[in-house]
Amino acid sequence: MQDYIEKELELKSPVARVWRALTDHEEFGEWFRVKLDGPFVVGGVSTGQITYPGYEHMKWVATVEAMEPEQLFSFRWCPYGGEPDVDYSNDPTTLVEFKLEPSSGGTRLVISESGFDALPDDERRVDALRSNTSGWNEQVKNIAAHVQS
Amino acid sequence: MSNPEARTLLADPAPVFAALGDATRLELVSRLNDGQTRSIAQLADGLSLTRQGVTKHLRVLEQAGIVSSSRVGRESHFSYEPKSIDQVRTYLDTVSMQWDEALSRLQKFVDA
């Protein structure tokens, strides 16, 4: 079973334009449909309110991991969070990455969300990964083959 | 996400992901996914683990809903529950679809 999601998108706009749409908090909010309280800052917690019709009570909480101009923007969030009265701060997070590069037509954007398998406080899991040379991804492929056959 | 609540409406997939994040447990699942019910001794065969160790792993899988157990005389027998994996797949499909929607809005936003 695949434990991450990856999407590739060709955009007609130049990298600088796409970078702004991703990292300017107001522009991000426009297309993502969230009203963010402030700009994205590396290492900082970004908070806000979802503006998607019908889900305005949901919170947005993410921690910005990386902002490498015109190349990489990434954050961590709780993939099933958002309920206003629930504290998700101890829950596992997934990593969302936006990778940009210039292409002949404008910009190639690759977005991925990974880490659905992660429980950071599970030591057994960490040990298992350390001692398992083929690694989780290989195992995931194996299980996919088994489960789907 | 475009539809954040859809994620929360689905069963929390984290325990299933976590339970599968272990080589031994994946091996146990792969031994069970032919649909046959097996005893702990059968499942432990060829693994460098004690019966107790195997039982512990099976209980983790059971708690995540990936396997179920039944008593046969004095023995516990285990079988695979494909529904748990289907749930995780449904969850990932939902997340994937939400990204498709968000990215199509991004595309309109920057390329318009």
Interface residues (C-beta under 8 A of the other chain):
Chain A: M1 Q2 D3 I5 K7 L9 L11 K12 S13 R17 V18 A21 L22 E27 E30 W31 F32 R33 I50 Y52 G54 Y55 M58 P79 Y80 G81 G82 E83 D91 P92 G106 L109 I111 E113 F116 D117 A118 L119 D122 R124 R125 A128 L129 S131 N132 S134 W136 Q139 V140 N142 I143 H146 V147
Chain B: M1 S2 N3 P4 E5 R7 T8 L10 D12 P13 A14 F17 A18 L20 G21 D22 A23 T24 L26 V29 S30 N33 P82 I85 V88 R89 L92 V95 S96 W99 D100 A102 L103 R105 L106 Q107 K108 F109 V110 D111
